[in-house]
Amino acid sequence: MASTRPARSLLIKPAAGDCNLHCRYCFYHERPTDPYKGERRPRMSDEVLDELIRQGMALNPQHATFGWQGGEPTLMGLPFFEKVVALQQAYGRSGQSVSNGLQTNGTLLDGAWARFLREYRFLVGLSLDGPAAYHDTYRVDLSGQGTFDRVMRTARMLHRYHTQFNVLAVLNDVTADHAVEIYDYFVAQGFTYLQFIPCVEQDPDTGEATDFSVSSQQFGDAMCALFDRWYNGGNPQTSVRDFDAILAGYLGETTPMCTYQHECGNYLVVEHNGDVYPCDFFVRDDLYVGNIMDTPLEELFETDVVRAFARAKSEPRPECQECPWLHLCQQGCPRFVGIGGDPKHYLCEGYKQFFAYSQPGFERLADRILQQRKRVLPESAFANVGRNDPCPCGSGLKYKNCCGKRR
């Protein structure tokens, strides 16, 4: 099968795994293979930042994509990101667009941050696990205090400043059992761009899944319940990232999420010192790709390490080959394979349950969208549409995932 990997992008960790919180399920805490675990205050230097932006802008002359993550990237301070934008403007080409994404716990943001993020159209991912009873179970600060009130203050502030943001919720052993309640809470707060990601971590001592990990059964039940809420009788009113990505598969398009792609390798992780790895979940010495101060990103994307890592996802696993959902799940994310010594994907049964349950709904939506796309809309209908706005064709998808792909 030929590779259909989308355009290359960068996931950048300017403060490495450093964070001002101490979320109990964070995989950085018990990550013995993390090469930077012993560094006290890792921060990206101006020299590395300049080289990173220069090379990153050259990766795609039409559209450059930067994702800022951690740890907590806002530990770098607002002046650092003002430099980011200035360098992007300096190294950009005429007609080139730039996307910046910022994944944050939100506790360090203030009005100046909100104005900046709005002005330069950063897409903010705000980590929030639902109402206080669920969010504060694991998302605590360094003193063990819950962070819900601080995150909600930030969410209200971002709304007030019209700063675009998505909400990212983790499905763990607690939240998965309350997925519908959490979804309804988000909608009631006016949050309509949502992500639900499974929390599955491996105990470094036993090799088994940790106590806070979601079980496969919990995950399947949660995804089915969330799908019903999102589907809304065939009229979705929110964007849920996984559902949007799976719907793209039903439409015959390349899904935007690496989990559901045939191969990994459409992005590289750049650490604070310029070191490069193929995936944030696989930052370890045996998968070191190189350093941008020594080797250009263009070449690092084509290294043997990256190519082998990309192919590894698509290496046939016996239990997957006769599965009716292989064309959708593409064997899933490799990081969930081998937990507890089981060669099978940890969430396999949950995914099977969800794919079977959601198939009729996805098929009806895909059929309707394909019919709507046959309508010819004037160019004026797309004049002021943002990449993450609902598509004017009425599909219910974001513009970038629908008609924006063909413009």
C-alpha positions in Angstrom: 0.0 0.0 0.0 1.4 3.4 -1.0 2.1 5.9 1.7 -0.5 8.6 2.0 1.1 10.6 4.7 0.0 14.3 4.9 2.2 17.3 4.8 5.0 17.4 7.3 4.7 19.3 10.5 6.6 19.9 13.8 5.7 19.2 17.4 8.0 21.4 19.5 8.8 21.1 23.2 10.5 24.3 24.1 10.6 23.5 27.8 10.9 19.7 27.3 8.7 17.8 29.8 8.9 20.6 32.4 5.5 21.6 33.9 4.1 23.8 36.7 1.5 21.1 37.5 1.9 17.5 38.7 -1.0 15.7 37.0 -1.0 12.2 38.5 -1.5 10.4 35.2 1.1 12.4 33.2 3.4 10.0 31.4 6.4 12.2 31.9 6.5 11.3 35.7 7.4 7.7 35.3 9.2 7.7 32.0 12.6 6.0 32.7 13.6 6.3 29.0 13.2 10.1 28.8 16.7 11.4 27.9 16.0 14.8 29.5 14.5 13.6 32.8 17.5 14.8 34.9 17.6 18.3 33.5 16.4 20.8 36.1 15.2 23.7 33.9 15.3 22.8 30.2 14.6 25.8 28.0 15.0 26.4 24.2 17.7 29.0 23.4 17.4 31.9 21.0 19.9 30.2 18.7 18.0 26.9 18.5 14.7 28.8 18.1 16.0 30.8 15.2 17.3 27.7 13.4 14.0 25.8 14.1 11.8 28.5 12.6 14.1 29.1 9.6 14.0 25.4 8.7 10.4 24.9 9.7 9.2 27.6 7.4 11.1 26.0 4.5 9.4 22.6 4.9 6.3 23.7 3.0 6.3 26.9 0.9 2.5 27.1 1.0 1.7 26.3 4.6 4.0 25.8 7.6 2.7 24.1 10.7 4.1 24.4 14.2 2.7 22.7 17.3 3.9 23.9 20.7 3.6 21.4 23.5 5.3 20.1 26.6 5.3 19.6 29.5 3.9 23.1 29.6 5.1 25.4 26.8 3.9 28.6 28.4 6.7 28.3 30.9 8.7 29.9 28.2 6.8 33.1 28.7 5.0 35.4 26.3 8.2 37.1 24.9 9.4 33.7 23.6 6.3 33.3 21.5 6.5 36.9 20.3 10.0 35.9 19.0 8.4 32.9 17.4 5.9 35.0 15.4 8.6 37.6 14.5 10.9 34.9 13.1 8.0 33.3 11.2 7.4 36.7 9.6 11.1 37.1 8.9 11.6 33.7 7.3 8.2 33.4 5.6 7.7 33.6 1.9 5.2 35.8 0.0 1.8 34.0 0.1 2.9 31.5 2.7 0.5 30.8 5.6 1.4 29.6 9.1 -0.5 27.6 11.6 0.5 27.6 15.3 -1.0 25.3 17.8 -0.5 25.6 21.6 -1.4 22.8 24.0 -1.6 24.2 27.5 -3.0 23.5 31.0 -4.0 27.2 30.9 -3.0 28.1 34.4 -0.3 30.6 33.3 -2.4 32.5 30.7 -3.6 36.1 31.3 -5.1 38.9 29.2 -1.9 39.7 27.4 -1.5 36.0 26.4 -5.1 35.9 25.2 -4.7 39.1 23.0 -1.5 37.7 21.5 -3.0 34.3 20.8 -6.1 35.9 19.2 -4.1 38.4 17.1 -1.8 35.7 15.6 -4.5 33.0 15.4 -2.9 30.4 17.5 -5.2 27.5 18.0 -5.1 26.8 21.7 -5.7 23.3 23.1 -6.9 23.7 26.7 -6.6 20.6 29.0 -9.8 20.1 31.0 -11.2 16.8 32.2 -14.7 18.0 32.9 -16.4 19.3 36.0 -14.3 19.8 39.2 -15.1 16.3 40.6 -13.5 14.6 37.7 -10.9 17.2 36.6 -9.4 17.5 40.1 -9.0 13.8 40.6 -5.7 13.8 38.7 -5.0 17.3 37.4 -3.4 18.8 40.4 -0.6 21.3 41.0 2.8 20.8 42.7 1.2 21.0 46.1 -1.5 18.5 45.2 -4.3 21.0 44.9 -6.9 20.7 42.2 -6.7 23.1 39.2 -10.2 23.2 37.9 -11.1 26.7 39.1 -7.9 28.1 37.5 -8.5 26.4 34.2 -12.1 27.5 34.0 -11.1 31.1 34.7 -8.8 30.8 31.7 -11.5 29.3 29.6 -13.9 32.2 30.4 -11.1 34.7 29.7 -10.3 33.1 26.3 -14.0 33.3 25.5 -14.1 37.0 26.5 -11.1 37.8 24.3 -12.5 35.8 21.4 -9.4 33.6 21.4 -10.0 30.3 19.6 -9.5 27.2 21.7 -10.3 23.5 21.8 -10.8 21.5 24.9 -8.8 18.3 25.4 -10.2 15.8 27.9 -8.5 12.6 29.0 -10.4 9.4 29.3 -9.0 7.7 32.3 -10.4 5.2 34.8 -12.6 7.9 36.3 -13.7 10.1 33.5 -14.5 7.3 31.0 -17.4 6.3 33.2 -18.8 9.8 33.1 -18.1 10.6 29.4 -21.7 11.8 28.6 -21.9 14.0 31.7 -18.5 15.5 30.8 -19.6 16.1 27.2 -22.9 17.7 28.3 -20.9 19.9 30.7 -18.6 21.1 27.9 -21.5 21.9 25.6 -23.3 23.8 28.4 -20.2 25.9 28.8 -20.1 26.7 25.1 -17.2 24.5 24.3 -17.8 22.9 20.9 -14.4 21.8 19.7 -13.5 18.8 21.7 -10.9 16.0 22.0 -11.2 12.9 24.1 -7.9 10.9 24.4 -7.4 7.6 26.1 -5.1 7.5 29.1 -3.1 4.2 29.0 0.2 4.2 30.7 2.5 1.2 31.5 3.8 0.7 35.0 7.6 0.8 34.6 8.0 -1.9 37.3 5.3 -4.4 36.4 4.8 -3.7 32.7 1.0 -3.7 33.4 -1.4 -0.8 32.7 -1.4 1.6 35.6 -4.5 1.9 37.9 -5.5 5.2 36.4 -5.5 3.8 32.8 -8.8 3.4 31.1 -9.8 -0.2 30.4 -10.6 -1.3 26.8 -14.2 -2.0 27.9 -14.5 1.5 29.5 -13.0 3.1 26.4 -15.4 1.3 24.1 -18.4 2.2 26.2 -17.3 5.8 26.5 -16.7 6.2 22.8 -20.2 4.8 21.9 -21.9 7.1 24.4 -20.0 10.1 23.2 -20.8 9.2 19.6 -24.5 9.2 20.4 -24.2 12.7 21.9 -22.1 14.0 19.0 -24.2 12.3 16.3 -27.3 14.1 17.6 -29.8 12.3 15.4 -27.7 12.9 12.3 -27.0 16.6 13.0 -23.7 17.1 14.9 -23.4 20.4 16.7 -19.9 20.0 17.9 -16.5 18.9 16.5 -15.0 15.8 18.2 -11.6 15.2 16.8 -11.7 11.4 16.6 -15.1 11.4 15.1 -14.1 14.0 12.5 -11.0 12.0 11.6 -13.0 8.7 11.3 -15.6 10.4 9.2 -12.9 11.5 6.8 -12.1 7.8 6.4 -15.8 7.1 5.5 -15.5 9.9 2.9 -12.5 8.2 1.3 -10.1 11.0 2.4 -6.8 10.8 4.3 -7.6 11.1 8.0 -5.9 14.0 9.8 -5.0 11.9 12.9 -1.9 9.7 12.9 -3.8 7.1 15.0 -5.9 6.2 11.9 -3.2 6.6 9.3 -1.5 3.7 7.6 2.0 4.9 8.6 3.4 7.2 11.3 5.9 9.9 10.4 4.0 13.0 9.2 5.6 15.0 12.0 8.8 15.2 14.0 9.3 16.1 17.7 11.9 18.8 18.3 13.2 19.1 21.8 14.4 22.2 23.6 18.0 21.7 22.5 17.2 20.8 18.9 17.2 17.1 19.3 14.7 15.3 17.0 12.6 12.2 17.6 9.8 10.5 15.4 7.0 10.8 18.0 6.5 12.4 21.5 5.6 9.0 22.9 8.8 7.5 21.7 11.4 10.1 22.9 14.2 7.7 23.8 17.8 7.1 22.9 17.3 4.3 20.4 14.9 6.5 18.4 17.1 9.6 18.3 17.0 11.0 14.8 19.5 13.9 15.0 19.8 17.6 15.9 18.6 20.5 13.8 21.8 22.4 14.6 23.8 19.7 12.8 21.3 18.3 10.2 18.5 20.1 8.3 14.9 19.1 9.1 14.5 18.2 5.4 17.1 15.5 5.8 15.9 14.4 9.2 12.4 13.6 7.8 14.1 11.2 5.4 16.4 9.4 7.8 16.4 5.6 8.2 15.2 6.0 11.8 12.1 8.0 10.7 11.4 5.7 7.7 11.6 2.6 9.8 9.4 4.1 12.6 6.8 5.0 10.0 6.8 1.6 8.5 6.6 -0.2 11.8 3.0 0.9 12.3 1.9 -0.8 9.1 3.8 -4.1 9.7 1.0 -6.6 9.6 -0.1 -8.0 13.0 -1.8 -11.4 12.6 -4.8 -10.5 14.7 -5.5 -7.4 12.6 -5.5 -8.9 9.1 -9.0 -10.4 9.1 -10.5 -7.6 11.2 -13.4 -5.8 9.4 -12.2 -2.5 10.9 -8.6 -2.6 9.7 -9.4 0.0 7.0 -10.4 2.5 9.7 -8.1 1.8 12.7 -5.0 0.9 10.6 -3.8 -1.2 13.6 -4.1 1.7 16.0 -1.4 3.7 17.7 1.8 1.6 18.3 2.2 2.9 21.8 -0.7 0.8 23.0 0.8 -2.5 21.8 2.6 -4.8 24.2 1.2 -3.5 27.5 1.5 -6.3 30.1 3.3 -8.4 27.6 0.2 -8.8 25.4 1.2 -8.4 21.7 -2.4 -7.2 21.0 -3.4 -3.6 20.9 -4.5 -2.7 24.5 -7.7 -0.9 23.3 -8.5 -3.3 20.4 -11.8 -4.7 21.8 -13.0 -1.2 22.7 -12.3 0.0 19.2 -14.1 -2.9 17.7 -17.1 -2.2 19.9 -17.1 1.4 18.8 -16.6 0.9 15.1 -19.4 -1.6 14.9 -21.8 0.6 16.9 -21.0 3.8 15.0 -20.9 2.4 11.5 -24.5 3.1 10.5 -24.3 6.7 11.7 -21.0 7.4 10.0 -22.3 5.9 6.8 -25.5 8.1 6.8 -23.4 11.2 7.6 -20.9 10.5 4.8 -23.6 9.9 2.3 -25.3 13.2 3.2 -22.0 15.1 3.0 -21.1 13.7 -0.4 -24.5 14.8 -1.6 -24.1 18.3 -0.2 -20.7 18.7 -1.8 -22.3 18.3 -5.2 -23.8 21.7 -4.6 -21.9 24.5 -6.3 -21.3 27.4 -3.9 -20.0 30.8 -5.0 -16.5 31.8 -4.0 -18.1 34.5 -1.8 -19.4 31.8 0.5 -15.9 31.0 1.6 -14.5 34.6 1.7 -14.1 35.0 5.5 -14.1 31.4 6.6 -11.4 30.4 9.0 -9.7 27.0 8.8 -11.4 25.8 12.0 -14.8 27.3 11.2 -17.8 25.1 10.2 -17.7 24.5 6.4 -20.3 26.7 4.5 -21.4 23.6 2.6 -23.3 22.4 5.6 -21.4 19.2 6.1 -20.8 19.8 9.8 -17.1 19.4 9.4 -14.4 22.1 10.0 -13.7 24.0 6.7 -10.1 22.7 6.7 -11.4 19.1 6.8 -14.0 19.6 4.1 -14.2 22.1 1.1 -11.0 23.8 2.3 -9.1 20.7 1.2 -10.0 21.5 -2.4 -9.4 25.2 -2.4 
